[in-house]
Amino acid sequence: MLSITLKPASISITINLPKISISPDLCTGCGVCGEVCPFGIPQPDNNGKFEILEPERCTECSACKRNCPAMAILLQERKGCGCLWDARARLKNPQGNTCCG
């Protein structure tokens, strides 16, 4: 979960965002995200588009975001972490689902 705190002049607003989501307004339902995700996290919904039901399983490898032709994937990437190198091992051990600490 990504937390953003905005503090303009005299107001403080905190917004909690999931680490990954798909914009239903931008998603065309092509399915590329589901095909390239090593964990199959993006799933089709009842409207012919894709959604993320288990964002906590995402390793932030950015395969879906980098391959989405509609740029509908909203993801806070971890730069330079190399999360995908042991993705299969982490899938088998959901307790240690990140290499980035």
C-alpha positions as a printed Julia matrix, in Angstrom:
101×3 Matrix{Float64}:
   0.0     0.0     0.0
   1.36    3.4    -0.98
   0.55    6.32    1.32
   0.63    9.87    0.08
   0.26   12.82    2.44
  -0.61   16.18    0.95
  -0.04   19.26    3.11
  -1.11   22.42    1.3
  -1.23   25.57    3.46
  -3.37   24.44    6.41
  -4.88   21.12    5.23
  -3.42   17.63    5.63
  -4.91   14.85    3.48
  -3.62   11.26    3.45
  -4.51    9.02    0.52
  -3.77    5.28    0.67
  -3.37    3.67   -2.73
  -2.9    -0.01   -3.55
   0.54   -0.76   -4.98
  -1.11   -1.84   -8.25
  -4.47   -1.24   -9.89
  -6.0    -1.1   -13.35
  -7.95    1.95  -14.48
 -11.34    0.67  -15.7
 -11.67    3.81  -17.82
  -8.45    3.06  -19.73
  -8.54   -0.75  -19.82
  -9.58   -2.14  -23.21
  -9.77   -5.76  -22.04
  -7.0    -6.93  -24.37
  -5.6    -9.3   -21.72
  -1.91   -8.55  -22.27
  -1.46   -7.78  -18.56
  -2.76  -11.21  -17.55
  -0.56  -12.93  -20.13
   2.7   -11.27  -19.09
   2.19  -11.29  -15.31
   4.26  -14.16  -13.86
   1.6   -14.64  -11.17
  -1.54  -14.14  -13.26
  -2.68  -11.36  -10.93
  -4.72   -9.34  -13.46
  -8.01  -11.18  -13.93
 -10.94  -10.54  -16.29
 -13.98   -8.94  -14.68
 -17.64   -9.25  -15.65
 -17.43   -6.26  -17.99
 -14.78   -7.65  -20.35
 -11.98   -5.64  -18.74
  -9.25   -6.65  -16.27
  -8.91   -5.97  -12.56
  -6.54   -6.67   -9.68
  -8.15   -8.74   -6.93
  -5.02   -9.52   -4.89
  -2.64   -6.53   -5.1
  -0.59   -7.88   -2.18
   0.69  -10.69   -4.44
   2.27   -8.18   -6.86
   6.08   -8.12   -6.83
   6.14   -4.81   -8.74
   8.12   -6.31  -11.61
   6.23   -3.92  -13.94
   5.77   -6.48  -16.73
   2.07   -5.6   -16.95
   2.62   -1.83  -16.87
   5.37   -1.9   -19.49
   3.32   -4.06  -21.86
  -0.14   -2.5   -21.5
  -0.96   -0.81  -24.84
  -3.61    1.39  -23.17
  -1.33    2.42  -20.26
  -4.14    1.4   -17.86
  -1.87   -0.11  -15.18
  -1.27    2.11  -12.17
   1.83    0.82  -10.4
   4.39    2.26   -8.03
   7.54    0.58   -9.36
  10.57   -0.1    -7.22
  13.49    1.06   -9.31
  16.4    -1.29   -9.8
  15.28   -4.02   -7.43
  15.25   -6.92   -9.93
  12.17   -8.46   -8.32
  11.47  -10.82  -11.2
  14.63  -12.92  -10.91
  13.16  -15.12   -8.14
   9.45  -14.65   -8.87
   8.69  -18.38   -8.96
  10.3   -18.96   -5.57
   8.38  -16.08   -4.02
   5.1   -17.38   -5.44
   5.67  -20.59   -3.47
   6.45  -18.58   -0.3
   3.85  -15.79   -0.01
   5.29  -14.68    3.37
   8.47  -13.43    1.69
   6.81  -11.85   -1.34
   9.31   -9.07   -1.89
  13.04   -8.81   -2.33
  13.07   -5.07   -1.67
  12.62   -5.0     2.08
